[in-house]
Amino acid sequence: MRYLVYILYSEELNRFYIGHTRESINERLRKHLSAHSGYTSKAKDWILKYTETFDCKKKAYARELYIKKQKSVKFILALINSAG
C-alpha cells in the first residue's frame, strides 16, 4: 500500500499544514477543503505544495513528525523547492 506525506499551504492564513494519508491526495485535499471541525477548516484556499511517497504508514508518519519537529518555514520551503 502507498502512503503519502503532504504539505498544504493557505495564503489566507499564511500557514503550512503537514499531514499523511493512504488515500488519494485529491480526495484528502477535498476533505481539507470541505466543512469540518479540524485545523484546516479555518481556511478554504489550501493548495497542495509537496508530496513524498512511502511504502508503509510507519515511515510516512515518522517523516510527517520529522518535518513538523523542524518548526521551520525555511525547511518546508527547501523541501518544496527541491521537488521542483
C-alpha positions as CSV (number, residue, x, y, z in Angstrom):
1,M,0.0,0.0,0.0
2,R,1.2,3.5,-0.7
3,Y,1.3,6.3,1.8
4,L,1.9,10.0,1.2
5,V,3.3,12.8,3.3
6,Y,1.9,16.1,2.0
7,I,2.3,19.8,2.6
8,L,-0.6,22.2,2.0
9,Y,-0.4,26.0,2.0
10,S,-3.1,28.6,2.8
11,E,-2.4,32.1,1.6
12,E,-5.4,33.4,3.7
13,L,-3.7,32.1,6.9
14,N,-0.1,32.3,5.6
15,R,0.4,28.8,7.1
16,F,1.5,25.4,6.0
17,Y,-0.2,22.2,7.0
18,I,1.7,18.8,7.1
19,G,-0.1,15.5,7.1
20,H,0.0,11.9,5.8
21,T,-2.6,9.8,4.1
22,R,-3.0,6.5,2.3
23,E,-6.0,7.7,0.2
24,S,-5.8,9.6,-3.0
25,I,-4.2,13.0,-2.4
26,N,-7.0,14.7,-4.4
27,E,-9.6,13.1,-2.1
28,R,-7.7,14.1,1.0
29,L,-7.4,17.7,-0.2
30,R,-11.1,17.7,-0.9
31,K,-11.7,16.7,2.7
32,H,-9.5,19.5,3.9
33,L,-11.5,22.0,1.9
34,S,-14.9,20.7,3.0
35,A,-16.9,21.7,6.0
36,H,-15.3,20.0,9.0
37,S,-14.1,20.9,12.5
38,G,-10.3,20.4,12.2
39,Y,-7.4,22.9,11.9
40,T,-7.7,23.2,8.1
41,S,-11.4,24.3,8.4
42,K,-10.0,27.8,9.2
43,A,-9.4,28.4,5.5
44,K,-10.8,27.3,2.2
45,D,-7.8,28.1,0.0
46,W,-5.5,25.2,0.8
47,I,-3.3,24.1,-2.1
48,L,-1.0,21.2,-2.4
49,K,2.7,22.2,-2.4
50,Y,4.6,19.0,-1.8
51,T,4.3,15.2,-1.5
52,E,6.6,12.3,-0.6
53,T,5.6,8.6,-1.2
54,F,6.3,5.8,1.3
55,D,5.6,2.1,1.3
56,C,4.3,1.9,4.9
57,K,2.4,4.0,7.3
58,K,5.1,3.9,9.9
59,K,7.7,5.6,7.6
60,A,5.2,8.2,6.4
61,Y,4.1,9.1,9.9
62,A,7.8,9.3,11.1
63,R,8.5,11.7,8.2
64,E,5.5,13.8,8.9
65,L,6.6,14.2,12.6
66,Y,10.2,14.9,11.5
67,I,9.0,17.8,9.3
68,K,6.8,19.1,12.0
69,K,9.5,19.0,14.6
70,Q,11.7,21.2,12.5
71,K,9.3,24.0,13.2
72,S,10.9,25.9,10.3
73,V,9.3,27.6,7.3
74,K,12.8,27.6,5.7
75,F,12.9,23.8,6.0
76,I,9.5,23.4,4.5
77,L,10.3,25.9,1.6
78,A,13.5,24.0,0.9
79,L,11.5,20.7,0.6
80,I,9.0,22.4,-1.7
81,N,11.8,24.0,-3.8
82,S,13.7,20.7,-4.0
83,A,10.7,19.0,-5.6
84,G,11.0,21.5,-8.4
